[in-house]
Amino acid sequence: MKKFGWVVLLLGHVAFSYGQQRVGLEECRRMAIENNQNLKAAEEQIKSARAKREEVFTKYLPALDAMGTYLRNQKDVHLLADDAHLPVGYIDGNGKWSLRPDQVMLDPTTGTPVLQNGQPVPKDWALLPKEAMTVKDKNTVLLQVGLTQPIYMGGKIRAYHQLAGLSEKLAETGRDQELQNLILETDEAYWQVVSLVNRRQLAERYLETLQKFNHDMEVMYETGMSTKADMLSVKVKLNQAEMTLMRVDDGLSLSRMALNQICGLPIDTVFTLREETLEMPVVPNLSPVDMGGIWNNRPEISSLVLATDIYRKKEKIARSEYLPTVALTANYLAMTPSFFNGVSTKFDGMWSVGIGVKAPIFHWGASRKSVRSARYETNIMNHKLQEVREKIELQVNQARFRIREALKKMEMAGKNLEKANENLKYAELGFQEGTIPVSNVLEAQTAWLSAHSDFIDSQIEVKLGEVYLQKAYGVLGK
């Protein structure tokens, strides 16, 4: 509970601090960037892609693996099914096995050697028991440590490493695109609040004017200088002005909530914006543009270019699947029981070094089909890239047209504002002299309100038009 109380107090202090100072557009952008979850997720995506690239680089390096196996067997291994009998003889000077005359079996009737298949039959036999050739194999342990160094993998490892690098750059362009979208969203919410603040001030001035006019009409009605119809007409306009002010207040509250949510502040935070007093916007530069430079600035183009390069790397990977591969291997194998020096229950082993080569021979044309499929995907990305370039060119022209129209509207709204001020001035003067009826004054007040509203809208439209133009140019936030 204490921690919760401190958090509430801290948030309240932050909200109070922002409420006491004037916050500008750059501060709102900074807060939005610091608190936006999508932008943080894009940063994590960059880190993930970077880690993947570093992981793929390890495929160039030798890999060391170990494997151990233990088996509990039901039976021992018997190398002989039964006891064996081996003939007894000797090795002569030539290294051949032979029989001496006294080692040959004789026929008891004739006394001559007994022959079998033309060879004398040994008289004596040595016993080789079955148990002597039995391996105690109830417990088997196998340990293998192997090292593998790729030598040539058909260009697959290099293509994967390049692909991972492109994926990292793609994540960075995705983050840039997310940043520009966030700045655009922040600017729209900011200028919406500015617009409604000025509309509220205008509605208050209009309401004050009507309240004063209503008071004058009541006095004139009581003295018999005006009709009840005129007084009721003014009251209707007064009620409409109060409703307008209430709607503006509601819209302003909702707009502030939206801006607070984007900036990561408590929803009910209220702070003064630095640009609440609208000034005449600076006319942006509308000189001819270089579309090549704009395409280079737009993260959407960068993303599609990188995606096209990624699919080209996938073509190489598909082709490498059907190229020969060569790898160097080194292994150490140890086991018990072992057979390296007779049959032994000792833990014994050996090392080996070799080169492995794998070459595909016939796969029913699968290599051509997979490469062709990857090439089609690359062509798809090229078509999408061309389409996006055309759309961006259209977007740039639309943004330039939009800001030109906004500047024209602001100029016309400024002229209408001057005429509305002058019209209201003469209407009020004529009413005081009794030459102009109440309806004309109310019409002049309505025209004055409309002219001021149009002028505010045109200024905001120019401000947003500049933002949209920067977004179209790909320089928003740079």
Summary of the structure (lengths in Angstrom):
residues: 478
radius of gyration: 46.7
end to end distance: 43.9
largest distance: 173.9
contacts: 1337
relative contact order: 0.12
helix: 62%
strand: 16%
